[in-house]
Each structure stands twice: as structure tokens, then as C-alpha cells.
Amino acid sequence: MFLADGWKDYAVLDAGDGEKLERWGEQWLIRPDPQVIWPKSAPELWPRAQARYARSQSGGGAWEFRQKIPESWRIAYGELCFLVRPTGFKHTGLFPEQAANWEWMAGLIRGANRPIRVLNLFAYTGGATLAALCAGADVTHLDAAKGMVAWAKENAALSGLAQRPARFLVDDALKFVLREQRRGSVYDAILMDPPSYGRGPDGQVWKLENEIFGLLLECTKLLSERPLFFLLNAYTTGLQPAVLQNLVEKTVGARLGGQVRADELGLPVQSGGVLPCGASGRWRA
């Protein structure tokens, strides 16, 4: 398992009965997690949470605020600083388990001892972008949601990385990749965190099972003559690490050889155990 165990400003305090109790800085939040099918280990902690996201029987849900909390606040991971806030879809603007991948990428970038160009697709609020910038890479950050790209820029500024070489773009991933091919652009590393389902900036429908293999094939054409890494993340239910292993091996690996490893992402739970949080497929030269 790729375990994100380096956090100080974030922790999973307990998990049970379909929910997780998290500490985000000084704020304690309860959020649903369908994989948590075991009972709580520390039920005495849960009443201390300031807010809880409650699912609705008709779909969706809403935050229940037990105490007043800031509209947004900052947390840090090493040198990186992130603005977090409760959003309307249970999320906070950050996936802490991805810190395991940030560490992996940053180590490869620093160890390359040469300029590295990184393409981050479906880049959300920029956790991986910040990690790559901090490690010395030149990053192209792309997401279809204008608000997420603005949030990523804000995170870069909070982390003191606003002047680092970065492009923040709002675009459809596949259309951008095809245009970059025509322009002759190349990247030393590509990473992506595609949603299970979504729409592009012009209303394009994205369904991961139908689109991902083709996108991976096109992305391999953008890799430079000395590629460093390729990373595919997935949170789609039922998409096991072995599926990511096959996808990366049959696209990047088939063309370039190298090493592929896929595994679950996880977060340690302070009351005991590990919380599974999706999966990643990693390729390196």
C-alpha cells in the first residue's frame, strides 16, 4: 500500500459505521465513506466534531455545523500550504492520501538532476502541482473547472511558489493533449487524477471506463526522449490496482518498458488500522 503517513496538520482520528472523523488543522469534520463498514473504535471522540456532512436519502447531502468554523483555513504539508474549505459535495479541496504520491514524484524530480517538465491533468486544486514545483519542475496544470484552477493558483501563492515556472490552464484534457501533439510539445512526466464521470468546460461528457485507455495512449505520445515518470490515480469504485497496472503496462509500459507498480492508497487511522483511499498506478523509467 502507498501510505500517506507524513501529515502533521491532518489526521484520520477514527472511522466506523460508514463515516470518518478527520482533523483538518484545528477543525474536526465528519464525512461519509462507504468503505467504512466496521464499527467505530473511539466513539467518545465524535461529539467533538465541529461539522458533519450528512447524506440525503434523495441523493447528495449537506453540511451540519455544530459549531461555527471558518469559511476556509490553511493547513500545511512540509513546505506546501493549502487552503481548505467544506464544499457542497462533502469535499474540502484536498485529498490527503495523495501525499504518498507527492513524495514519490518529488523524489524522482530532485534525483533527476536535470530540468523536468511535468503535465498535471485533472489537476484539481494543485496538490501534485505544488509538490512538483517545490521539487524544481516546470509544471503545466490543467483542469476543466475554472474555480479549481483559481484555487490551485491560490495554493501556489500561499506556498510561496507563485513565481515558479507554471502554467495554470482551464481546458478539456484530451483536446489539450491532441493540441500539444500538433505543437510538438513534450513532457518528462505526466500525471492524472481523472474523475469517474464529469463534463469538460464546453459540456463534453467524460466517463472514465470509456475514455481512459484512449487518453493514456495519446499521453504517451507527449513523453520526452528521457521520460521520468507517469502516474494514474483512480477513485472509481471497482477499479482495482490490478486494473491500473494493466492500463499503464499496456500503454506507457508497452511503448517504453520501464517499471510499473500499482497499489492502494491509504491513510493511517489513529484509533487503529488503515483507511483505503483509491489506488494509483506508477510508471518510472
N, C-alpha and C positions, 0 to 999 in steps of 0.2 A: 504493500500500500504506500502511496505517496502521502505522507503525513505532514500536515502543516502545524508543527509544534513549536514554532518560534515566536508566537504572539505574546505580547505583554498587555496591550490595550484592549484585547478581545479574548473572550473565553466562552466555551460552552460549559455552563455550570452544571446542568443536569438535562436529561432527556427522558421522556416517557409519555405514554398514553397519547401518541400522535403529535407531540409538541416538543420544542426545545427551549430551554431557558438560557439566554445569552447575556453576557456583559459586554456592552459596547462603550468603552471608557467608563464613565460613571453611571451610564444608563443601563438598566436591566430590562430586556424585552423578551416576550414570549411569542414565538412564531410557530405555525403548524409545520409538521414534517411527516408525510405519510409513511416513511420508512421506519419511524419510531413506533414499533408495535410491542414494546416491552413496558412494564410499569416504571414510574418514577423511582429514583433511588434516594433523592433528598427532597421529599415533598415540603419540608419546612422552609425551603428557600423560595418557593414560588410566590408566596404572598408579597414578597419584597419587590417584585417586578413593577416598574412604573407604567408599562403599557403591554397590551396583548393584542395580537391580530387574530380576530375570530372569523372563522369561515361561516358563510351563509348557506343555508340549505338550498337556496335558489341559485347558488353559484357566486363566486367572488368572495368578498368579505370586507371587513373594515377594522380599523384600529380602535381599541377601547383604552382610553387614557385614565389610569387610576390616580396618577399624579401629573402635575404639569411638568413637561420636559421641554428642552429647547426645540425649536423648529429644525435645527441642524446643529451638528457639533463635529469636532475633529478627533480622529484617532490616528495613531502612528504605528508604522511597522518599520523599525530601524530608522533610516533616513527619510522614508516615504511618509507623506501626510495625506489623509483622506477626509473629505467632508462626507458625513453620513447623515441620513435623514429617513424617517419612516415614510415610505411611498404607498400609493394606493393599492399596490399589488403585493403586499407583505414584505417586499424587498427594502433594503436600506442603502443601495447604491454600491455595495461591495460584497464580494464572495470571498470570505477569509481563507477558505481551503485552497484558493489559488496561490497562496503564499508559497506552497511547496513548489509550484512551477516557476514562480518568480525567482526563487533561489537557484533552481536548476538553470534557467536561462541566463541569469546574471553571471553565474559561474562560468558558463561557456563563453559568454561575450568577453568577460575580463580575461579569460585564458587564451583567447584567440590572438591577442597581441597584434591586431590589425583593425582597420576601420570595418565596422559591421553595419549593414543596412537591414532594418527589421520592418516587416509588414505585419501589422496587427489588424485582423479583420474581425468584424462583430465585436469591436473593442470596448464597448460599454463605457464605463467611467474611468477607464485607463489604468487599472492596477498593473497590468503587464507592461503597458507603455511606460509608466513611471519606473518600473524595475529595470527595463532595458535602457532608458535614458540615463538613469543613475549609474548603470554599469558602463556607460560610454558609447552606446549605439546611437545611430541616426534612425529615427522611427517615423513611419507613416502610420497614423492612427485613423481607422475608418469605421464608421458606424452609420446605420441608416436613420437613426434618431438624432435630430438636431440638439435636443435637450441633453442627451447623453454626452455628445461631443463637447458641449459647453461645460458640462460637469467635469469632464476629463481635463479640460483646459484649466479649470479652477483648481483641481487637484495638483496639476503640474506646478501652478503658481504657488500653492501652499507648500509644496515640497522643494521650492527653490530651483525648479527645473524649467521655468518658463523660457529661459534663453538657450536651452539646449536645442540641438537640431531636430525639429519635429514638425510634421505636417498633420493637422487635425482636419479631417475631411468628412463630409456628410454625403454618402453615396451608397448605391447598391453594390454588394461585394463582387458578384460575378461580372457585372458590367465594368466595374473598375479594373478587375483583373484582366479582362479582354482588352481594354484600352491600354493598359500598361504593357501588354504583349506587343501591341501595334507600335507603341512608342519605343520599344526596345529596352524598357526598364528591367532591372534585375535586383534581387534581394538575396542577402546571405542567410536570412532566417525568416520564416513565416509562421505565424500562429493564428489560431482562430477559435472562437467560442460560439459556434452557431446555435441559434435557438431551435427548439423543436418545431415551432411554427411562428411565422411572422410576416410582416409586409415591409417592402422597401420604401424609399422616400417617394416613389411615384406609384405606390399601390401594388407593386409586384408581390405575388404570393410566394412565400418560402415554406416548404415542408421538408424537413431535414432528410427523411428517408428517400425522397425523390431527387434531391438536389446535391447531396453532399459528395457523392463519388465523382460526379462531373466537375464540381468545383475543385476538388482535390487534384484531379488530373490537370486542370487549367493552371492551378497554382504551381505545380511542379515546373511548368514552363517558365516561371518567373525566377526560379532559383539560379543563383550565380554559378560560375565555374568552380567556386570553392564554398559550397553551402555549409552552414554551421549546424542549424537545427530546423526541425519542423514540429509543430505542436498542434494537436487536435483535441479539444475539450468537448465533452458531451454531458448534458444533464437529462437527456431524453430517457424516460422510463423504459426499461427493457434493452437499452443499448449497453451491453456488457463490455468490459475491457477487451475481450477477445474479438468483438466486432471492430473496435477501434484499431486493434492490432492488425486485423486483416485489411481494413481500409488503408492504413498507412503503408503497410507492406506492399499492397497491390498498386499503389500509386507512386509515392516517393521512393520506397524501397526497391520497387521493380525497375525504376529508372536509374537510381543512384547507388544501390547497395546500402551500405551503412548498417547501423544498429537500430532496431525498433523495440521498444518496450511499452506495454500498456498495462495500466493498473487502476484500481480505485483511488480516488482522492478521499482523505479523511481528516477529521478534526478530533483531537483528544477531548474526552468529556471528564471534567474534574471529579465528578462523583463516581467515575469508573467507566471504562470501555472507550470505544471509538465510534464517532458518528460518521457513517458513509455519506459522501457528498459528490456523486457523479464519478466520472472517470476521465482519464487522459491517455492519449497515445503519443508517445515521444519518439522522434527520429533524430539521430545525430550521425554525423559523418564518421 
